[in-house]
Amino acid sequence: MNEPATTPGHSVQQKIDTTVPHSARIWNYWLGGKDNYPVDEEAGDAYTAVFPGIVTIARSSRAFLRRNITHLVAEAGIRQFLDIGTGLPTADNTHEVAQRLAPETRIVYVDNDPMVLAHARALLYSTPEGATDYIDADVLDPDTVLAAAAETLDLERPVALILSNILGHVAEYDRARALVNRLMGALPSGSYLSVNDGSRGTDPEFERAQDAYNESGAVPYILRTVDQITAYFDGLELVEPGVVPVTLWRPEAGGPAPEPIGEHGGLARKP
């Protein structure tokens, strides 16, 4: 197991506020995880009372990520991942999926949440052949993220950048686009970008529930249009089937026919 990379930043010293619901802990609750508090369960239950489909969205998002990573490792030959906005560990984390297929894979997780930091060691188990590290940093500071990631990853070789349900936390869309461009600009040809985020235009009930949540005083999460999410991939080569509801991105064979939901995602290669 690698030692946690907790520099830069000093979130370890920050107090975890258990009196205010937190989006990462609520998401963990919806995924069936245990790293949450009663206040998060109450907020999560209040949301599901208005929109029960949020649990499907959370779990479909995780399944999309699993299928993305499987494609990247098994078909695209990727052996390095930079996963920003890690969230709390549940099941099928990036390193688990990737290293099951290729034990030599190297993964760097990035987050700046004190509770995620407190559970960092749960993320850091790695195969002997590979590496798994954690950086305490903020997506809003991409240069710091890249400099710290370079201690574990070889940024001259292809890297898969994972931005799963994180860009909605960047309030200004132009800034979100700029962050993606800066991060991908630092990665070499043959790298990949994986993005999935809550979307507008598919499920009005979800949109109303999210708008109400954003007005509750919690840290807001902005739903983007499908065109806005697609624009994150400008200049890249989208992998089929492009930007679609996450349930429709290469669904596993043999299951029931998937239904579109208010969460879109895609995967693209840097030429």
N, C-alpha and C positions, 0 to 999 in steps of 0.2 A: 504493500500500500504506500502511496506517495504522501508526503506531508502536505498539509493545506498551504496553499499560497494565499496569504491574507494581506499582502501588501501589493498595491497601495490601498489606502482606505483604512478606516478604523471602526468599522461597523461592529466588530467583536465587542467593543466597549459600550455600544449603544444598548439601551434598555429595550427589551421586547415588551411592547405595550399590549397587555392582554385584556384591556378594557374597551378597545376599539377594534372592530372587525377589520381584517386585512385580506386583500384579494388573493394573495398566494395561499393563505391558510384556508380560505373559503374554497378555492379551487381544489386544494388537497382534500377537503371534506367531500366535495362532489365526486372526486376520483376514488373515494373509499379509503383514503389515508387516515392516519391517526395523529398527525402533527397539526392539531388545531385546538382551539379553546371553545368553551361554551358560547362566547360572544360570536365566534365565527360560525358555529353551528346554527345559532339563532338567525344570523344574517343569511346564511345559506338556505335555511328552511323558509325564511320570509320570501326569498327570491323564488324558490321552487313553488311556493304557494301561488305566486303570480304567473310563473312560467316554468312548469315542470320539465320542459324540454332542455333546460340548461344542463342537466346531468348528462343527457345524450350528447350535447355539444362538447362538454368537457371530455367525455370518454372517447368521442369520435376524434377529437383533436389529438389525443394521445395515440390512438390507433393510426391516424394519418402520419404522425411522426415516426411510428414504428415502421410503417411501410416505406416511408422516405429513406430511413436509415438502411433498411434492408436493401433497397435498390442501390443506394450509394455504395455500400460495401460489396454486395454480391455482383452487381452488374457494372457499376462505374469504377470500381477499384479504389475507392477513396479509403484512406487509412488515417485521416486526421479530421477532427471535428472541433469547431469552436461554437459552443452552445451558450448563447447570451440570454439572460432572463430565465435561468434554470428552474426556479421555483423549488418547492419542497419535494424530496424524493418520494416516489410511490412505487410503481412497478414499471418495468420496461423503460428505464432511464436510458439515455443515449449510449452510455458506456456499456450497459448490459446488453443491449441489442447488437451494438457494433462488435464487441469483443467476443460474443458468442459465435459470430461468423468469422471474424479475423482477430485472433487474440493479440496480434501486434498493434492494433489500432490505438492511437493516442487521442485523448479527449481532454479539452479544457472547458470547464463550466465557468460562467460568469454571472454573478448576482451581487447585489449590495444590500440585501435584506438581512437584518441581524438574526432572525430565526433560521433562515436558510444557512447562514454561517454557523449557527449553533449545531446544525445537523450536517455540516460539510463532510465530516468523516464518513457518514453513511454513503456519500457519493464517491468517495475516494478509493474504494476498493478496486483494484485493477488486476488484470492478469499479469504474471511475471514478464511476459513478452512486451506488453503495452505500457501505457501510462494514463493516469486519470488525475487531473489536478483541478483546483478550484481557485478562482481569482475573485477577490473582493473589489469590485469596480462597478461603474455605472455605464450603461449603454450610451448615455449622454456625453461620455468622455471617451470617444472611440480611440483616440491616440494612446491613452493609458491602457485600454483594453488590449490593443494590438501589441504594445511594448511588453506587457506582462505575459500575454499568450506566447510570445516568441521565445520565452524561456523553456517552454515545453514542446511547442510545435515548430516545425521548420516551415516558415512562411514563404520559402522559395519553392515549395512543393505544394500540390493541390490540397486545399482545405475545404471542407463543407461548413458553411456558416449557417447556423440554425437560429432563427428568430421566430419562436413559437409563442404566439399570444403576448408579445412584448411591445410591438410597435403601437398598439392601441393605447398604451400608457404614455405615449409621446403626444401631447395635446396638439401641437402645431404640425400639420401634415407635411409642410415643406421641410421642417426640421427632421421629421422621420425619414423622408426621402434622402435628405443630405447625409444622415447617419448611415443608411444602407449604402449609399454611393461611396462614402469614405471607407467603410469597412471592406466592401468588395474591391475597391480600388487598390487596396493594399495586398490583395491576394492574387496569386499568379493565374495564368491561363490554365484551364482544366479544373478550377475550383467551382464550387456549387453554392447556390443560395436557396435555402428552404425557408419559406414564410407561410405562416397561417395565422389568420386573425378573424375576429368577429366581423360580420359584414352586414351591410344594409341592402335591402332590395329583395330578400328571400322570405323573411319571417317577421311581419309587422308586430306580432305579439312579443317576440324576442326584443325587438327594437324598443318597444314601450317599456318593457321590464328593465332594460339596460339604461335607458334614459332616466327612469325613476331612481335606479341605483346611483347613477352619477349625481343626482340632485340630493342624495341622502347625506352627503358630507363625507362619504367614503372616497378613497383615491379613485378618480374617474378612469374609465376605460372607454375610448372613443371607437365606435363602430365606423368602419370605412366602407365606401362603395366598392363594388367589384372592380371598377375601372381604377380606382385609387390603389387597391391591392395589386392589381396587375402591373401598374406603373413601377412598382418596386423592382420589377424584373427587366426594365428597359435596358437594352444593350446586351442582354443575355439570351441564351438559347433555351427556351422553355422545353422541358421534358413533357411528352404526351401524358395526360390529356390537357395540359396547360393549367390555367388557374380555374378551379372548379370548386363546388362545395366539397369539403374534405372527405365526406362519405363517398364521393364519386371518383376520388383519385385512386385509381388502380385498386378497387375493392378486392378483397380476397374471394376466390372462387368457392362456390358451394354454399354460401350463406344466402339469406334472403336478399331480394333486390333492395339496394340502399335507396333512401330518400334524401333529397337535397335538404340541407340545413343552413342556418345563418352563420356559417363559418366557412371561409374560402381559403384555399391555399394552393401552392404550386412549388415546383422545383425547377431550377434552371442552371445551366452550365455557362461559365465565363469562357468565351472563345479565346 
